[in-house]
Amino acid sequence: MCERYDLTDPDNKQTSLLERIEFKNGHLYHFADIDLPFSYSNIAFLVDGQVRIFRTVNCAGKGDNLNEVISYLNGKLRGTKNKDEIIQLVSNYRKFGVYVSLDGLSAPRCDLAN
């Protein structure tokens, strides 16, 4: 099961099969597997039918990194009145997630990420 959080509107989320997330233009989303060893964080930005995905943000050297996400957003959100608030939410993306450990593992297995 994959959880999804709208970082632009954290009340818009899907953390179970009973919830539905609404994808909205101009919003940012954090999505990751709920199974903690494989909960590689991805951030998506949806604009005018186009999606920019930053992969495996929480695994150094395995995908994109948080600085790349923030740099990209600083350019794309220029002139947006709540830009600083959105950047802060993105910076704390792992707070917006549900994680379940497997066999006592408490961190994602970044060595298994591709």
C-alpha positions in Angstrom: 0.0 0.0 0.0 1.3 3.4 -0.9 0.3 6.5 1.1 -0.1 9.9 -0.6 -0.1 13.3 1.0 -0.8 16.7 -0.6 2.0 18.9 0.7 0.1 22.0 -0.4 -3.0 20.9 1.5 -2.1 18.2 4.1 -5.7 17.4 4.8 -6.0 16.0 1.3 -4.4 12.6 1.8 -4.8 8.9 1.3 -3.3 6.7 4.0 -5.7 3.8 3.6 -8.0 2.1 1.1 -10.9 3.9 2.7 -9.5 7.4 1.8 -9.2 9.1 -1.6 -6.8 11.8 -2.5 -7.8 14.5 -5.0 -5.0 15.5 -7.4 -5.1 19.3 -8.0 -3.3 21.6 -10.4 -0.3 23.4 -8.8 -0.1 21.0 -5.8 2.8 19.0 -4.5 2.5 15.4 -3.3 4.6 13.1 -1.2 4.1 9.4 -1.8 5.9 6.4 -0.4 5.2 2.7 0.4 3.8 2.2 4.0 6.2 -0.7 4.5 9.1 1.2 6.2 12.1 -0.7 4.7 10.8 0.2 1.2 9.3 3.6 2.0 11.3 5.5 -0.6 9.9 9.0 -0.6 8.9 10.6 -3.9 7.7 14.1 -4.5 5.5 15.0 -7.4 4.5 18.5 -8.7 1.4 18.7 -10.9 1.1 21.7 -13.2 -1.3 21.9 -16.2 -1.4 18.2 -16.9 2.3 17.7 -16.5 3.9 15.9 -13.6 7.5 16.4 -12.4 8.5 13.5 -10.1 11.5 13.6 -7.8 12.4 10.0 -7.0 13.9 8.4 -3.8 14.4 11.8 -2.2 15.2 10.2 1.2 18.0 8.0 -0.1 21.3 9.9 -0.6 22.9 9.1 -3.9 20.0 7.0 -5.2 17.7 9.5 -6.8 16.9 13.2 -6.5 17.7 15.1 -3.3 15.7 17.6 -1.3 17.9 20.5 -2.4 17.0 19.7 -6.0 13.3 19.7 -5.2 13.6 23.0 -3.3 15.6 24.7 -6.0 13.1 23.6 -8.7 10.2 24.9 -6.6 11.9 28.2 -5.9 11.8 28.8 -9.6 8.4 27.4 -10.3 6.6 29.1 -7.3 8.2 32.5 -7.9 5.5 35.1 -7.1 3.3 32.6 -5.2 2.1 34.2 -2.0 2.5 31.1 0.2 5.7 29.9 -1.4 7.7 29.9 1.9 5.0 27.9 3.6 5.0 25.3 0.8 8.8 25.1 0.8 8.6 24.5 4.6 6.1 21.7 4.1 8.2 20.1 1.4 11.3 20.4 3.7 9.4 18.3 6.3 7.9 15.8 3.8 8.6 12.8 6.0 6.2 14.1 8.6 3.5 13.5 6.1 3.5 9.8 5.9 2.4 6.6 7.6 5.2 4.0 8.1 5.0 0.5 9.4 8.3 -1.2 10.4 9.0 -4.8 9.2 11.1 -7.1 11.3 12.1 -4.2 13.6 13.7 -2.1 10.8 13.3 1.6 11.5 14.7 3.1 8.3 14.3 2.7 4.6 16.6 0.2 3.0 18.3 2.6 0.6 20.9 0.0 -0.4 18.0 -1.8 -2.2 16.7 1.3 -4.0 17.5 1.6 -7.7 
